[in-house]
Amino acid sequence: MIDRIRKYSLRRPYSRKILVPSEAAFNACVEHKASNLITALQEKDALAGILASLRAAYACDEKTVKKLTENLMKNRQIIEVTRLFETTDIRKYTITVLRDFYANGSKLTRTQAKLLTEVADALDPESHVVFGHERKILRSPEILNFEQVSKLPKSLSVAIYFRGKFFPTSRPHDLAYRLATAFEFAGATCHLVDPDEENRDIPNVDIALIDDPHVFRKSSEKKRQFLERVRERSRVMVMFEMDPWARGLSERISLNSDLYDRVWAMMPSLRDEDSRIEGLKASCILFPVGASELFSQHALPSERIQRADIGFCGGVEEFNFLRYFWVIGALGLKTAPKIMITNHYPDQKDVLSSLHDYVSKLASTYACLNFVRRADKRVSMVGRTSDALRLRQLLVQERSAEVGFYLRAGEHFLDFSSLDELENICETLDMKNSRYENIRINGARHFEQNYSDQAIVRHIATWF
């Protein structure tokens, strides 16, 4: 395993070059072997020392963690440690172990979390970046007002060109299903088209939503030909951007802006003064939640209730690895949130069943803890924000100016930028503070009025 990590360099934000076997990664950290730790200390091998410190943390061996980190922080060693974090997949390995630890049914104890935090603070140069990044937002942006038609057209047809999976061997991706159910609930006719399928039909529709980054990624010529075919059969053609913060958006817009009518991206800060992104008309309304019946079944009551639990339900991946520091830091708090680490591993289930598992976990707590910073330190709106408000949960979210375009902190949700602030929220929740209940109800009401599936479709109808 050490040789494999040493071999491959890290490519941000999406590195696929090293595939760490789940069982191997899990066992490598959980099986605590003293001989490995002694070897790491004696040979002064920085990579072996990092891996050994992780094993010691999972094994709750406080003494060995201290010895290893002290040894690695010496002048010559810390230079090599920094180089390893900057040039190898060591961080990817670290989060894979955490993900597999939870996938195997285990949960981090407070002791394990505190020791992992100790290792991260001592060795990982990025560990302090996330905390206090936006301690105070001097001026919140005005909440955006999205135009809506008073009445939906009698017939609206939509084609959704979207990947079927997160990656080739993953469980089904649920966003295409969510979009389709949202439009159908509003009375539209939907066509789901997987661009990767051979001999696909291109229907004549009013709106075509295209998952642009994942259409013929390896052939710009084939992609152009495909988009031209869709253009011929669509009144409005929309570039659908799940991750507008990622690299490549400007280039993709410049290559095919003559075919697209607009880009749909939940990142208003990217727009210029003409409300365009890279010259293309932009809409920044939140994406629909969809699956209305499923979410309604799990939603909290609209009236006042008395509950106190808070939890995070989501993935810790390479493109959002900063969550790792929040997760282990939060679990080390005296009043710690519930942590549910999800993954995209194949589950042999259809998309609705897979989505049901996620929603039932997410809805299991009164308050939803949410993190929004990506690997490049930029903040972005994430779908869990909408999911939580649709479920009428109290949204507790990492501080971000971006969310101010949609919601107001202290009125519709709670925000934080440090572990101290998060701990204060957790402790206040534990006392069942009635002020938080007012915020929960206000947030759910604001979301329903402005960002319900029907409100979003009424806005989309203005694109014609």
Helices and strands as residue ranges (DSSP letters): H 2-7, H 22-30, H 34-43, H 46-58, H 62-72, H 75-87, H 90-103, H 110-123, E 157-161, H 175-185, E 189-193, E 205-210, G 212-214, H 220-232, E 234-241, H 249-256, E 262-265, G 268-270, E 276-277, E 280-283, H 292-298, E 310-315, G 318-320, H 323-331, E 338-342, H 351-362, E 367-370, H 383-390, E 394-398, G 402-405, E 414-416, H 419-430, H 434-451, H 453-460, G 461-463
